[in-house]
Amino acid sequence: MTQAPRQYTALVTGGARGIGRAIVEELQASGVSVLAPPRRELDLAAVQSVESWLLSHRDEKVDILVNNAGTNVLNAVADIELATWEAMVQVNLGAVLRLVQTFAPGMVARGWGRILNLSSIFSLVTRERRAAYSMTKAALNALTRSAAVEYGPGGVLVNALAPGYVDTDLTRANNSPEALERIRGLIPLRRLASVAELARIAGFLVSEANSYLTGQVVVVDGGFTCL
Ligand SMILES: NC(=O)c1ccc[n+]([C@@H]2O[C@H](COP(=O)([O-])OP(=O)(O)OC[C@H]3O[C@@H](n4cnc5c(N)ncnc54)[C@H](OP(=O)(O)O)[C@@H]3O)[C@@H](O)[C@H]2O)c1
């Protein structure tokens, strides 16, 4: 007798726009139930909001956790203010840690889970005024590796997806049209990635089809970091 396919539930942060929304659509298209709380329900920048949301949702069966939401406030090293730094650490790292701590044990108990953290090529290389962003994303890669080591024996695969330049609100907010034109010229594929291209790879990484890839930072940048 063939076994019925398992019904998975995913939690995706920042699922309202950009890469997150495309990941939500990709997962739904493959039959996964998706929880994507909007910011008014789960504000990752506010410790209290994160803790009260987790308290009321900790028993939720989350098989796939996609830590997609992120923030990038541009500043030179000399100009990073403590409050800005703390807010970026909270969204890009602290909230991710709390979500992993809350939902990974259930995945281990069920013997299957997938966690995907949205990192960035700026976790590996950098650019002027990306210091705080680069620091938080580099630490996110470290968290990814640690979680892969600790939860791997329980059947949980943990990876980071590191996009280069993707056509989203965040990219347009942080780069003028002229800067984007210059960037296109530096990418071997001569264009930004679409959110759908990122979502297809994310979909694979959190699927049953990915059975052995864990603890990795998967760079998807059209060849940008090869130069
Ligand atoms: N775009 C790129 O080229 C690029 C490249 C490398 C890495 N990334 C990473 O990929 C991820 C998604 O980027 P994106 O370009 O799709 O971003 P985006 O278009 O700016 O969307 C970000 C999403 O995160 C949510 N979010 C931000 N702060 C939040 C908070 N405090 N609480 C709850 N939700 C919050 C936003 O919610 P609202 O809708 O409420 O604002 C939005 O849905 C980020 O981690 C980013 O660092 C992006």
The ligand as a MOL file (V3000), in Angstrom:
LIG
                    3D

  0  0  0     0  0            999 V3000
M  V30 BEGIN CTAB
M  V30 COUNTS 48 52 0 0 0
M  V30 BEGIN ATOM
M  V30 1 N 16.3780 41.8060 -1.4880 0
M  V30 2 C 17.6100 41.3680 -1.5830 0
M  V30 3 O 18.2970 41.6470 -2.5820 0
M  V30 4 C 18.2040 40.5060 -0.5150 0
M  V30 5 C 19.5200 40.0870 -0.6910 0
M  V30 6 C 20.1150 39.2960 0.2860 0
M  V30 7 C 19.3930 38.9210 1.3960 0
M  V30 8 N 18.1190 39.3310 1.5520 0 CHG=1
M  V30 9 C 17.4030 38.8810 2.7630 0
M  V30 10 O 16.2170 38.2320 2.4050 0
M  V30 11 C 15.1940 38.4800 3.3790 0
M  V30 12 C 13.9570 39.0570 2.7210 0
M  V30 13 O 14.3340 40.2470 2.0460 0
M  V30 14 P 13.3380 41.0710 1.0970 0
M  V30 15 O 14.1940 41.7940 0.1550 0
M  V30 16 O 12.2520 40.1780 0.6040 0 CHG=-1
M  V30 17 O 12.7890 42.1270 2.1440 0
M  V30 18 P 11.5470 43.1390 2.0720 0
M  V30 19 O 10.9900 43.2110 0.6890 0
M  V30 20 O 12.0110 44.3780 2.7450 0
M  V30 21 O 10.5230 42.3830 3.0260 0
M  V30 22 C 10.9140 42.1360 4.3340 0
M  V30 23 C 9.8150 41.3690 5.0390 0
M  V30 24 O 10.2480 41.2190 6.4010 0
M  V30 25 C 9.2510 41.7700 7.2460 0
M  V30 26 N 9.8190 42.3880 8.4290 0
M  V30 27 C 10.8300 43.2930 8.5170 0
M  V30 28 N 10.9870 43.6890 9.7870 0
M  V30 29 C 10.0610 43.0130 10.5140 0
M  V30 30 C 9.7080 42.9850 11.8740 0
M  V30 31 N 10.3100 43.7750 12.7640 0
M  V30 32 N 8.7250 42.1650 12.2670 0
M  V30 33 C 8.0720 41.3880 11.4030 0
M  V30 34 N 8.3250 41.3710 10.0810 0
M  V30 35 C 9.3250 42.1850 9.6490 0
M  V30 36 C 8.5410 42.8150 6.4170 0
M  V30 37 O 7.2700 43.0360 6.9740 0
M  V30 38 P 6.3360 44.2770 6.5120 0
M  V30 39 O 5.6810 43.8140 5.2400 0
M  V30 40 O 5.4040 44.4470 7.6560 0
M  V30 41 O 7.2440 45.4580 6.3150 0
M  V30 42 C 8.5100 42.1510 5.0440 0
M  V30 43 O 7.4010 41.2700 4.9180 0
M  V30 44 C 15.8300 39.3990 4.4280 0
M  V30 45 O 16.3030 38.6290 5.5130 0
M  V30 46 C 16.9970 40.0310 3.6700 0
M  V30 47 O 18.0240 40.4330 4.5260 0
M  V30 48 C 17.5090 40.1170 0.6160 0
M  V30 END ATOM
M  V30 BEGIN BOND
M  V30 1 1 1 2
M  V30 2 2 2 3
M  V30 3 1 2 4
M  V30 4 1 4 5
M  V30 5 2 4 48
M  V30 6 2 5 6
M  V30 7 1 6 7
M  V30 8 2 7 8
M  V30 9 1 8 9
M  V30 10 1 8 48
M  V30 11 1 9 10
M  V30 12 1 9 46
M  V30 13 1 10 11
M  V30 14 1 11 12
M  V30 15 1 11 44
M  V30 16 1 12 13
M  V30 17 1 13 14
M  V30 18 2 14 15
M  V30 19 1 14 16
M  V30 20 1 14 17
M  V30 21 1 17 18
M  V30 22 2 18 19
M  V30 23 1 18 20
M  V30 24 1 18 21
M  V30 25 1 21 22
M  V30 26 1 22 23
M  V30 27 1 23 24
M  V30 28 1 23 42
M  V30 29 1 24 25
M  V30 30 1 25 26
M  V30 31 1 25 36
M  V30 32 1 26 27
M  V30 33 1 26 35
M  V30 34 2 27 28
M  V30 35 1 28 29
M  V30 36 1 29 30
M  V30 37 2 29 35
M  V30 38 1 30 31
M  V30 39 2 30 32
M  V30 40 1 32 33
M  V30 41 2 33 34
M  V30 42 1 34 35
M  V30 43 1 36 37
M  V30 44 1 36 42
M  V30 45 1 37 38
M  V30 46 2 38 39
M  V30 47 1 38 40
M  V30 48 1 38 41
M  V30 49 1 42 43
M  V30 50 1 44 45
M  V30 51 1 44 46
M  V30 52 1 46 47
M  V30 END BOND
M  V30 END CTAB
M  END
